[in-house]
Amino acid sequence: MAVLKVIEVLASSENSWEEAAANALAHASKSVKNIKSLYVNEQNAVVSDGKIKEYRMNCKITFEVK
């Protein structure tokens, strides 16, 4: 049986949702090991002059505690 823990990470990107998710994972990986999954909890965007300026997301990252 494994023990899993979930943390929330807020991330953003000027280019895409995918890059924002990758940024969340990269940031969490600096201090958390054994990451098993990333769940996108919420997405939103900053809009200016009718264009998306920043993609934002709230992610839940699950990792195994050893």
N, C-alpha and C positions, 0 to 999 in steps of 0.2 A: 504494500500500500504506500502511495506517495502522499506527501504533504505539499499542498499547493497554496500559494499566496497571490492575491490580486492587488495591484496598485493602479492608480489613475494617473495618466500623463496627458498634459495639454500640449499640443504641437501645432505648428503652422508652416506654411510654405507660400511663396509668391507664385509658384508654378502649377501645382496640382494637388489633389487629394492624396494620390499615391506617394508623392514626395513628402507630404505632411506625415503620413503613416510611417514612412521610412525614417523621417527625422525623429519621431517619437521612439521608435525602436532603437535607433542609434544613441539617443540620449539616455534611455533606460539601460542600455547595454554597458554603459560606462561604469555603473555601480551595481547592477544586478546580473547575476549569472543564471544559467539554466532556464532561460525564457522559453516557454512552450507555446504561447499563443498571444495574439493581439486582437482585441475585439473593438471595433469602432462603435463607441457609445453614442456619439453625437457629432454632427458636422454643421459648420456654418461658414459664412464668408463675409469679408469686408468688401463693400461695394462703394466705388467712387466714380462719378461721371458715367454711370451706366455700365461699368466694367468691374470685374472681380479683381481686387487688388491683393487680397490675401485669403488663402484657404486655411481654415482652422478646424481642428478636431479634438475631441475628448476621447481618449483610448483607455481601455482596461487591458493591462498586460499581466498575464499569468505566468508565474515561474515556480519551479520546484525547489522546495527547501530541503537541503540535505543535511 
